[in-house]
Amino acid sequence: MKNAYSRIAGTGRGLPEKILTNQDLEKMVETSDEWIRSRTGIERRHIAADHETNLDFCEQAARNAMQAAGVGPGDIDLVIVGTTTPDQVFPNMGCLLQRRLGIHGCTAFSLEAACTGFIYALDIADKYIRTGSAKCALIVGGETLSRMTDWSDRGTCVLFGDGAGAVVLEAAEQPGIISTHLHADGKYADLLYFPSGVSKGFDDLKSGKDFIRMSGNEVFKVAVTKLGEIVTETLQANNMTADKLDWLIPHQANLRIIEATARKLKLPMERVILTVQDHGNTSTASVPMALDVAVRDGRVQRGQTLLLEAFGGGFTWGSALIRY
Ligand code: UT7
């Protein structure tokens, strides 16, 4: 059957110009460059300026991905934006992005699956394309986590960054997206969350008392376990072994979590794309930005096999096996 698959036609990223280093953080909270590097691998992160919003970075990432794919606004027939930090409640970020890009009439929505949002969006877009409901999808993961971070809490403020990553996914005769695997378990909802919402109320947010809450150590342990399980599940589903992977492109939350997943796969760190040192944890933006970095610096080449994975609040976790 023709065009029964989807493939990545182009990638892009958009980052704030402003960079916050570990040294900058040393002046803000009781921490040290040494602690942050050794516990997380993070050295710096990009932070949105006051006048910038998530949509700015999504737009930049989308434009770069569309240019790389050689497609224009009229070619896109599906827009999905994964985010936990939308500019506003509605119109959804997909519609807001449509307006910025001059895309009219196609399906557009945002989805919230915390750090796994991009993988969720990729899974959905792949299914739209495989069933013939779309031919050319724009998928974006974008966040401004800095807007929900408590800048006086050293336990969390050293971790997060802002930015967006995007891919254009096109119908193709060959995969492309070989398989996607999604999971969630709401029983872990209290380990990593942001407590406000329209229905519950934003009072604490207004008073500056509301922010991301995380039981870091417990999140860490579940993340290592679930990511270890999902990379194994992905390989088994495709009857393949890790030595056939060219690159692991993991969620960039913590270098030690990434190393644990690579160890599980017996994959040397030379075959793992790392951006955590430069971007920090950008939630759903981290995987598409890491992919774009590696595509643009020439490490990821056409024909190579990539394993993408992510884990985040919910908990949600997911993976995608890709022939680039
Ligand atoms: O993206 C979604 C998924 N999120 C994650 O995957 C994050 C998962 N969690 C983590 O990455 C790690 O748990 C953290 C990086 C958040 C924390 O690392 P940890 O090794 O689990 O440290 P800890 O929370 O157990 O804290 C160890 C010590 C504590 O001091 P005491 O009680 O041992 O005296 C903390 O108070 O480190 C202290 N500490 C800090 N010290 C200097 C915590 N934050 C800092 C800091 N600077 N920024």
Boltz pocket constraint, residues with backbone or C-beta under 6 A from the ligand:
constraints:
  - pocket:
      binder: B
      contacts: [[A, 30], [A, 31], [A, 32], [A, 35], [A, 36], [A, 39], [A, 40], [A, 115], [A, 154], [A, 155], [A, 156], [A, 158], [A, 159], [A, 215], [A, 216], [A, 217], [A, 218], [A, 219], [A, 220], [A, 223], [A, 253], [A, 254], [A, 257], [A, 281], [A, 283], [A, 311], [A, 312], [A, 313]]
      max_distance: 6.0
